[in-house]
Amino acid sequence: MSHRLEALELLYREVEQTGKITIRNSAYKAAKKRVEDANKELYESRKNLFPMDHPSFYRIGLYGSSRFDEGDEEYEFVKDLSFSLVKEVVIDDVGLDIMTGGGPGIMEAAHKGTHKAIKEAEENGYRIKSKNHGVNIELPNVEDSNGLAHISTKHADFPPRLQEFFDKSMAGYIAPGGIGTLLELAMVLQLRQVGHIEKYYPILAHPVWLPVIEAWNDEMYHKRHAEGRRTLIDESDLNLVQISNCIPDIVQPIKAGHAKWFRDFRSHLVKLEN
């Protein structure tokens, strides 16, 4: 249960039992100050972690619905995509990591593709340094882990979960999904728009999202521009995402991004034990 629902339950219970809600001003100010301090500490911790984490791992966030089952076209596509990414995006045995929400459906498919690529490499006598990352969320009556992640984290709420995705990923592919996946698509595009992620961060999406993207481009830019009205996005925002369900076309920009990361950061990395 989210902190919001827990707090509301407590408030309703207090009203039912006492007929009033008692708030001490000093306690309110202290609680507010704790939140402000915690947010500042979290921001500083994230900022301190990034220059150590970024040179160590190249991760692609794969987003999509938890509703698909093995055998579904969308499930098999993402499994094949993950397999191809892990198999082909490698320099000096340093590959990329697959990062998902850690649950069923598209997330499970992506992690299975990673395991398949690692196993095939081992059978052929070489090693791929790739892992599955599962960034789980607590939801009622929903299985929160597919059990295939090498590394897992867990969040009670969506905002810090999404922030972890964008702190730790260097590329993103948005597969078919519902409202949650739409949120992830919108957030990654907004982060690119305002410059909170790099211009060379590849953002790709399945054609299922094309009508959505065309609709908001029409309403936010094309129609208003044609009518001489102030547009809600810039012309440069119209091409923030590449639409594709062709695996080689998806792998290519990720491969280029991985090569840039390896050249700029990973090849210079020196790890010390203490």
C-alpha positions in Angstrom: 0.0 0.0 0.0 1.3 3.5 -0.8 2.1 6.0 1.9 -0.8 8.1 0.6 -3.4 5.3 1.2 -1.9 4.4 4.5 -2.1 8.0 5.7 -5.7 8.4 4.5 -6.8 5.2 6.3 -5.3 6.6 9.5 -7.1 9.9 9.0 -10.5 8.3 8.3 -10.0 6.1 11.4 -9.3 9.1 13.6 -12.3 11.0 12.3 -14.5 7.9 12.9 -13.2 7.4 16.4 -12.8 10.9 17.7 -14.8 13.1 15.3 -11.8 15.4 14.8 -8.3 15.5 13.4 -5.6 16.8 15.7 -2.5 18.4 14.1 0.3 19.8 16.3 2.0 22.7 14.4 5.4 21.7 15.8 5.0 18.1 14.6 3.9 19.3 11.2 6.9 21.6 10.8 9.2 18.9 12.0 7.8 16.3 9.6 8.0 18.8 6.7 11.6 19.5 7.6 12.5 15.8 7.7 11.1 15.4 4.2 13.0 18.4 2.9 16.3 17.2 4.5 15.7 13.6 3.2 15.1 15.0 -0.4 18.3 17.0 -0.2 20.3 14.0 1.1 18.8 11.7 -1.6 19.8 14.3 -4.3 23.3 14.6 -3.1 23.7 10.8 -2.8 22.4 10.3 -6.3 24.8 13.0 -7.6 27.7 11.3 -5.8 26.9 7.8 -7.1 26.5 8.8 -10.7 30.3 9.4 -11.6 31.1 6.0 -10.1 28.2 4.1 -11.5 28.1 5.5 -15.0 31.6 4.4 -16.1 31.0 0.9 -14.7 27.7 -0.1 -16.4 26.0 0.5 -19.7 22.3 -0.2 -19.2 19.2 0.0 -21.5 15.8 0.4 -19.9 13.2 -1.8 -21.5 9.7 -0.7 -20.7 6.4 -2.5 -21.4 3.3 -4.2 -20.1 3.2 -6.9 -17.5 0.2 -8.5 -19.1 1.8 -10.4 -21.9 2.5 -14.1 -21.7 5.1 -16.4 -23.3 3.9 -17.0 -26.9 2.4 -13.6 -27.4 3.9 -11.8 -30.3 5.0 -8.8 -28.2 6.6 -11.1 -25.5 8.6 -13.0 -28.1 9.7 -9.8 -29.9 11.1 -8.4 -26.7 12.8 -11.7 -25.8 14.5 -11.7 -29.2 15.4 -8.0 -28.9 17.0 -8.5 -25.5 18.9 -11.5 -26.8 20.2 -9.6 -29.8 21.2 -6.5 -27.7 23.1 -8.6 -25.2 24.7 -10.8 -27.9 25.7 -8.0 -30.3 26.5 -4.9 -28.1 29.8 -6.0 -26.7 33.3 -4.6 -26.7 36.2 -6.5 -25.2 33.6 -8.8 -23.5 32.0 -5.8 -21.8 28.3 -5.8 -22.9 25.2 -4.0 -21.8 22.8 -4.7 -19.0 19.1 -5.1 -19.4 17.0 -3.0 -17.0 13.3 -3.6 -16.5 10.7 -3.3 -13.8 11.5 -6.8 -12.8 8.0 -8.2 -13.1 6.1 -10.4 -15.6 5.2 -9.9 -19.2 7.6 -7.7 -21.2 10.0 -7.5 -18.3 10.2 -11.3 -17.9 10.7 -11.6 -21.7 13.6 -9.1 -21.6 15.3 -11.0 -18.8 14.9 -14.3 -20.5 16.6 -12.9 -23.6 19.5 -11.9 -21.5 19.9 -15.3 -19.9 19.7 -17.0 -23.4 22.5 -14.8 -24.8 24.7 -15.4 -21.8 24.1 -19.1 -22.0 24.8 -19.2 -25.7 28.1 -17.3 -25.2 29.2 -19.7 -22.5 28.4 -22.7 -24.7 30.6 -21.1 -27.4 33.5 -20.6 -25.0 33.3 -17.0 -24.3 31.9 -14.7 -21.6 29.5 -11.7 -21.8 29.6 -9.3 -18.9 25.8 -8.5 -18.9 23.2 -8.7 -16.2 19.5 -8.2 -15.6 18.4 -5.4 -13.4 14.9 -5.5 -11.9 13.6 -2.2 -10.5 10.5 -3.6 -8.7 7.4 -1.7 -7.4 5.1 -2.8 -4.6 1.5 -3.3 -6.0 -1.5 -5.0 -4.4 -2.4 -8.4 -5.9 0.5 -8.2 -8.4 3.5 -10.5 -8.6 6.3 -8.1 -8.0 9.3 -10.1 -9.3 9.9 -12.5 -12.1 12.9 -14.1 -10.3 15.2 -13.6 -13.3 17.1 -10.5 -12.3 20.7 -10.7 -11.2 20.3 -7.4 -9.3 17.1 -6.2 -7.8 15.8 -3.1 -6.0 12.3 -2.3 -4.7 10.2 0.8 -4.4 7.0 1.6 -2.6 6.1 4.4 -5.1 6.5 5.1 -8.8 8.5 8.4 -8.7 11.7 7.1 -7.1 11.4 3.9 -9.2 11.3 5.9 -12.4 14.1 8.1 -11.2 16.3 5.0 -10.6 15.6 4.0 -14.3 16.8 7.3 -15.6 19.7 7.7 -13.2 21.1 4.3 -14.3 20.2 3.9 -17.9 22.0 5.2 -21.0 19.3 4.2 -23.6 15.6 3.3 -23.6 13.2 1.2 -25.6 9.5 1.5 -25.0 7.7 -1.7 -26.0 3.9 -2.1 -26.1 2.2 -1.3 -22.8 -0.6 0.5 -21.0 -0.9 3.6 -18.9 2.3 2.9 -16.9 4.3 2.4 -20.0 2.8 5.6 -21.5 4.0 7.4 -18.3 7.5 6.1 -18.9 7.5 7.1 -22.5 6.3 10.7 -21.6 8.9 11.0 -18.8 11.9 9.9 -20.9 10.9 12.3 -23.7 10.4 15.2 -21.2 13.8 14.5 -19.7 15.4 14.7 -23.1 13.4 17.8 -24.0 14.6 19.8 -20.9 18.1 18.5 -21.1 18.1 16.2 -18.0 19.5 13.3 -20.1 22.1 13.5 -22.8 21.3 14.4 -26.5 23.0 11.1 -27.5 20.8 9.0 -25.2 18.9 6.8 -27.7 15.1 6.8 -27.2 13.3 4.2 -29.3 9.7 3.0 -29.3 7.5 0.3 -30.8 5.1 1.4 -33.6 2.2 0.9 -31.2 3.1 4.3 -29.8 3.2 6.1 -33.2 -0.5 7.2 -33.1 0.0 8.6 -29.6 3.1 10.5 -30.6 1.5 11.8 -33.8 -1.5 12.9 -31.8 0.4 15.0 -29.3 2.7 16.4 -32.0 -0.4 17.5 -33.9 -2.1 19.1 -31.0 0.9 20.6 -29.3 2.7 21.8 -32.5 1.4 21.3 -36.0 -2.2 22.6 -35.6 -1.2 25.5 -33.4 1.7 26.4 -35.8 -0.6 26.3 -38.8 -3.1 28.6 -37.0 -0.4 31.1 -36.0 -0.8 30.3 -32.3 1.9 29.7 -29.7 3.1 26.1 -29.9 3.4 24.0 -26.8 6.5 22.2 -27.9 9.4 23.2 -30.2 9.9 21.8 -33.7 13.0 20.0 -32.4 10.8 18.1 -30.0 9.0 16.4 -32.8 11.8 13.9 -33.4 12.9 13.0 -29.9 12.0 9.3 -30.4 12.8 6.8 -33.1 9.9 4.4 -34.0 10.9 0.8 -34.9 10.1 -2.8 -34.4 13.0 -3.9 -36.5 15.6 -5.5 -34.2 18.7 -4.6 -36.3 17.5 -1.0 -36.5 17.1 -0.9 -32.8 20.4 -2.6 -32.0 22.4 -0.2 -34.2 21.9 3.1 -32.2 22.3 1.2 -28.9 25.5 -0.3 -30.3 26.8 3.2 -31.3 25.9 4.6 -27.8 27.7 1.7 -26.1 30.8 2.3 -28.3 30.8 6.0 -27.3 30.4 5.1 -23.6 33.2 2.5 -23.8 35.5 5.0 -25.6 34.7 7.9 -23.3 34.4 6.2 -19.9 34.8 2.4 -19.6 38.2 2.1 -21.3 39.6 4.6 -18.8 38.1 2.9 -15.7 40.4 1.8 -12.9 38.8 0.0 -9.9 40.5 -0.1 -6.6 39.7 -2.6 -3.8 39.6 0.0 -1.0 
